[in-house]
Amino acid sequence: TVSGERSAATRLMPTAAAAVLNAEAADAESYLQATAGSLVTRGFRAQTSVDRGEPVRTLLDLALARDVDLTVMATHGRSGVGAVWAGSVAQRVIAQSTRPVLLVRIPAAGLDLGHRDRVIG
């Protein structure tokens, strides 16, 4: 989905919205492949996927289809009104998942995958 300042513009220009979503999907795929590669070189198994759809349902369906052992999700760690307002995808995945879910809080500076214990801890 597109949020923030681009949201209104993309609703008014569906072709632009598709281009933005495609560009963001390509960026996400590139980022995830690099992240998975880093984990694999450290001895972990990692699979990535960039999909469109309702986030919670898409994540749960993918975990079931791939028979995953663990879903790892990054979270901003919002709580209270902030979590309610944001509609916490992580919270809903945990509530509905039949598989273990590990949440990794993203520090303000971003996630550092250079140290295994910071991610897996």
ChimeraX commands (.cxc) that place a marker at each C-alpha (Angstrom):
marker #1 position 0.00,0.00,0.00 radius 0.5
marker #1 position 0.99,3.59,-0.46 radius 0.5
marker #1 position 0.77,5.89,2.54 radius 0.5
marker #1 position 1.74,9.35,3.59 radius 0.5
marker #1 position 2.02,12.21,1.16 radius 0.5
marker #1 position 1.82,9.93,-1.91 radius 0.5
marker #1 position -1.47,8.35,-0.86 radius 0.5
marker #1 position -3.81,11.07,-2.17 radius 0.5
marker #1 position -1.87,11.47,-5.41 radius 0.5
marker #1 position -1.91,7.76,-6.15 radius 0.5
marker #1 position -5.67,7.55,-5.63 radius 0.5
marker #1 position -6.12,10.28,-8.21 radius 0.5
marker #1 position -3.62,8.74,-10.64 radius 0.5
marker #1 position -3.95,4.92,-10.69 radius 0.5
marker #1 position -1.22,4.50,-13.32 radius 0.5
marker #1 position 1.17,6.43,-11.10 radius 0.5
marker #1 position 0.08,4.29,-8.15 radius 0.5
marker #1 position 0.94,1.12,-10.05 radius 0.5
marker #1 position 4.34,2.53,-10.97 radius 0.5
marker #1 position 5.03,3.51,-7.36 radius 0.5
marker #1 position 3.96,0.09,-6.07 radius 0.5
marker #1 position 6.09,-1.69,-8.68 radius 0.5
marker #1 position 9.13,0.41,-7.81 radius 0.5
marker #1 position 8.63,-0.17,-4.09 radius 0.5
marker #1 position 8.18,-3.91,-4.67 radius 0.5
marker #1 position 11.45,-4.02,-6.63 radius 0.5
marker #1 position 13.23,-2.12,-3.85 radius 0.5
marker #1 position 11.75,-4.42,-1.21 radius 0.5
marker #1 position 12.76,-7.53,-3.16 radius 0.5
marker #1 position 16.32,-6.25,-3.50 radius 0.5
marker #1 position 16.53,-5.41,0.21 radius 0.5
marker #1 position 15.06,-8.76,1.28 radius 0.5
marker #1 position 17.37,-10.74,-1.01 radius 0.5
marker #1 position 20.40,-8.96,0.47 radius 0.5
marker #1 position 19.12,-9.53,4.00 radius 0.5
marker #1 position 18.39,-13.21,3.34 radius 0.5
marker #1 position 21.82,-13.62,1.75 radius 0.5
marker #1 position 23.43,-12.18,4.85 radius 0.5
marker #1 position 21.52,-14.62,7.06 radius 0.5
marker #1 position 22.30,-17.61,4.83 radius 0.5
marker #1 position 26.04,-16.86,4.97 radius 0.5
marker #1 position 25.69,-17.03,8.77 radius 0.5
marker #1 position 24.13,-20.50,8.60 radius 0.5
marker #1 position 20.42,-19.68,8.69 radius 0.5
marker #1 position 17.76,-20.75,6.21 radius 0.5
marker #1 position 15.80,-17.77,4.93 radius 0.5
marker #1 position 13.07,-17.29,2.34 radius 0.5
marker #1 position 11.67,-13.98,1.17 radius 0.5
marker #1 position 8.54,-12.89,-0.59 radius 0.5
marker #1 position 7.11,-9.60,-1.78 radius 0.5
marker #1 position 3.36,-9.90,-2.27 radius 0.5
marker #1 position 0.38,-7.61,-2.49 radius 0.5
marker #1 position -2.82,-7.90,-0.59 radius 0.5
marker #1 position -4.18,-7.48,2.90 radius 0.5
marker #1 position -0.98,-7.79,4.97 radius 0.5
marker #1 position -2.18,-10.09,7.77 radius 0.5
marker #1 position -3.99,-12.55,5.52 radius 0.5
marker #1 position -1.12,-12.55,3.01 radius 0.5
marker #1 position 1.48,-13.29,5.71 radius 0.5
marker #1 position -0.60,-16.03,7.33 radius 0.5
marker #1 position -1.39,-17.70,4.00 radius 0.5
marker #1 position 2.26,-17.58,2.94 radius 0.5
marker #1 position 3.46,-19.08,6.24 radius 0.5
marker #1 position 0.98,-21.92,5.86 radius 0.5
marker #1 position 1.77,-22.54,2.17 radius 0.5
marker #1 position 5.53,-22.64,2.83 radius 0.5
marker #1 position 5.13,-24.66,6.04 radius 0.5
marker #1 position 7.43,-22.25,7.86 radius 0.5
marker #1 position 8.90,-23.02,11.27 radius 0.5
marker #1 position 9.05,-19.38,12.35 radius 0.5
marker #1 position 7.87,-16.04,11.01 radius 0.5
marker #1 position 10.19,-13.15,11.83 radius 0.5
marker #1 position 8.72,-9.68,11.58 radius 0.5
marker #1 position 10.26,-6.29,12.12 radius 0.5
marker #1 position 8.17,-3.91,14.19 radius 0.5
marker #1 position 8.41,-0.29,15.22 radius 0.5
marker #1 position 7.26,-1.26,18.69 radius 0.5
marker #1 position 4.28,1.04,18.86 radius 0.5
marker #1 position 1.98,0.61,21.81 radius 0.5
marker #1 position -1.18,2.17,23.15 radius 0.5
marker #1 position -2.89,4.68,20.89 radius 0.5
marker #1 position -0.05,4.51,18.36 radius 0.5
marker #1 position -0.55,0.76,17.86 radius 0.5
marker #1 position -4.31,1.10,17.62 radius 0.5
marker #1 position -4.02,3.96,15.15 radius 0.5
marker #1 position -1.46,2.08,13.02 radius 0.5
marker #1 position -3.57,-1.10,13.15 radius 0.5
marker #1 position -0.59,-3.19,14.23 radius 0.5
marker #1 position -0.10,-5.88,11.60 radius 0.5
marker #1 position 2.34,-7.67,13.89 radius 0.5
marker #1 position -0.20,-7.83,16.71 radius 0.5
marker #1 position -2.85,-9.29,14.40 radius 0.5
marker #1 position -0.42,-11.83,12.92 radius 0.5
marker #1 position 0.51,-13.02,16.41 radius 0.5
marker #1 position -3.15,-13.29,17.39 radius 0.5
marker #1 position -4.13,-15.29,14.30 radius 0.5
marker #1 position -1.01,-17.35,13.53 radius 0.5
marker #1 position -0.84,-21.06,14.25 radius 0.5
marker #1 position 2.98,-20.86,13.93 radius 0.5
marker #1 position 5.56,-19.14,16.13 radius 0.5
marker #1 position 6.17,-15.45,15.40 radius 0.5
marker #1 position 9.30,-13.56,16.46 radius 0.5
marker #1 position 9.10,-9.78,16.55 radius 0.5
marker #1 position 12.29,-7.79,16.13 radius 0.5
marker #1 position 12.04,-4.17,17.21 radius 0.5
marker #1 position 13.64,-1.80,14.74 radius 0.5
marker #1 position 15.88,0.74,16.48 radius 0.5
marker #1 position 15.53,4.33,15.34 radius 0.5
marker #1 position 18.70,3.99,13.23 radius 0.5
marker #1 position 17.44,0.82,11.45 radius 0.5
marker #1 position 18.12,-2.88,11.75 radius 0.5
marker #1 position 21.79,-3.90,11.92 radius 0.5
marker #1 position 22.23,-7.41,10.53 radius 0.5
marker #1 position 25.96,-7.26,11.06 radius 0.5
marker #1 position 25.65,-8.91,14.48 radius 0.5
marker #1 position 23.71,-12.18,14.61 radius 0.5
marker #1 position 22.84,-11.89,18.30 radius 0.5
marker #1 position 21.07,-8.57,17.72 radius 0.5
marker #1 position 18.64,-10.16,15.27 radius 0.5
marker #1 position 18.10,-13.58,16.78 radius 0.5
marker #1 position 18.97,-12.72,20.39 radius 0.5
marker link #1:1,2 radius 0.2
marker link #1:2,3 radius 0.2
marker link #1:3,4 radius 0.2
marker link #1:4,5 radius 0.2
marker link #1:5,6 radius 0.2
marker link #1:6,7 radius 0.2
marker link #1:7,8 radius 0.2
marker link #1:8,9 radius 0.2
marker link #1:9,10 radius 0.2
marker link #1:10,11 radius 0.2
marker link #1:11,12 radius 0.2
marker link #1:12,13 radius 0.2
marker link #1:13,14 radius 0.2
marker link #1:14,15 radius 0.2
marker link #1:15,16 radius 0.2
marker link #1:16,17 radius 0.2
marker link #1:17,18 radius 0.2
marker link #1:18,19 radius 0.2
marker link #1:19,20 radius 0.2
marker link #1:20,21 radius 0.2
marker link #1:21,22 radius 0.2
marker link #1:22,23 radius 0.2
marker link #1:23,24 radius 0.2
marker link #1:24,25 radius 0.2
marker link #1:25,26 radius 0.2
marker link #1:26,27 radius 0.2
marker link #1:27,28 radius 0.2
marker link #1:28,29 radius 0.2
marker link #1:29,30 radius 0.2
marker link #1:30,31 radius 0.2
marker link #1:31,32 radius 0.2
marker link #1:32,33 radius 0.2
marker link #1:33,34 radius 0.2
marker link #1:34,35 radius 0.2
marker link #1:35,36 radius 0.2
marker link #1:36,37 radius 0.2
marker link #1:37,38 radius 0.2
marker link #1:38,39 radius 0.2
marker link #1:39,40 radius 0.2
marker link #1:40,41 radius 0.2
marker link #1:41,42 radius 0.2
marker link #1:42,43 radius 0.2
marker link #1:43,44 radius 0.2
marker link #1:44,45 radius 0.2
marker link #1:45,46 radius 0.2
marker link #1:46,47 radius 0.2
marker link #1:47,48 radius 0.2
marker link #1:48,49 radius 0.2
marker link #1:49,50 radius 0.2
marker link #1:50,51 radius 0.2
marker link #1:51,52 radius 0.2
marker link #1:52,53 radius 0.2
marker link #1:53,54 radius 0.2
marker link #1:54,55 radius 0.2
marker link #1:55,56 radius 0.2
marker link #1:56,57 radius 0.2
marker link #1:57,58 radius 0.2
marker link #1:58,59 radius 0.2
marker link #1:59,60 radius 0.2
marker link #1:60,61 radius 0.2
marker link #1:61,62 radius 0.2
marker link #1:62,63 radius 0.2
marker link #1:63,64 radius 0.2
marker link #1:64,65 radius 0.2
marker link #1:65,66 radius 0.2
marker link #1:66,67 radius 0.2
marker link #1:67,68 radius 0.2
marker link #1:68,69 radius 0.2
marker link #1:69,70 radius 0.2
marker link #1:70,71 radius 0.2
marker link #1:71,72 radius 0.2
marker link #1:72,73 radius 0.2
marker link #1:73,74 radius 0.2
marker link #1:74,75 radius 0.2
marker link #1:75,76 radius 0.2
marker link #1:76,77 radius 0.2
marker link #1:77,78 radius 0.2
marker link #1:78,79 radius 0.2
marker link #1:79,80 radius 0.2
marker link #1:80,81 radius 0.2
marker link #1:81,82 radius 0.2
marker link #1:82,83 radius 0.2
marker link #1:83,84 radius 0.2
marker link #1:84,85 radius 0.2
marker link #1:85,86 radius 0.2
marker link #1:86,87 radius 0.2
marker link #1:87,88 radius 0.2
marker link #1:88,89 radius 0.2
marker link #1:89,90 radius 0.2
marker link #1:90,91 radius 0.2
marker link #1:91,92 radius 0.2
marker link #1:92,93 radius 0.2
marker link #1:93,94 radius 0.2
marker link #1:94,95 radius 0.2
marker link #1:95,96 radius 0.2
marker link #1:96,97 radius 0.2
marker link #1:97,98 radius 0.2
marker link #1:98,99 radius 0.2
marker link #1:99,100 radius 0.2
marker link #1:100,101 radius 0.2
marker link #1:101,102 radius 0.2
marker link #1:102,103 radius 0.2
marker link #1:103,104 radius 0.2
marker link #1:104,105 radius 0.2
marker link #1:105,106 radius 0.2
marker link #1:106,107 radius 0.2
marker link #1:107,108 radius 0.2
marker link #1:108,109 radius 0.2
marker link #1:109,110 radius 0.2
marker link #1:110,111 radius 0.2
marker link #1:111,112 radius 0.2
marker link #1:112,113 radius 0.2
marker link #1:113,114 radius 0.2
marker link #1:114,115 radius 0.2
marker link #1:115,116 radius 0.2
marker link #1:116,117 radius 0.2
marker link #1:117,118 radius 0.2
marker link #1:118,119 radius 0.2
marker link #1:119,120 radius 0.2
marker link #1:120,121 radius 0.2
view
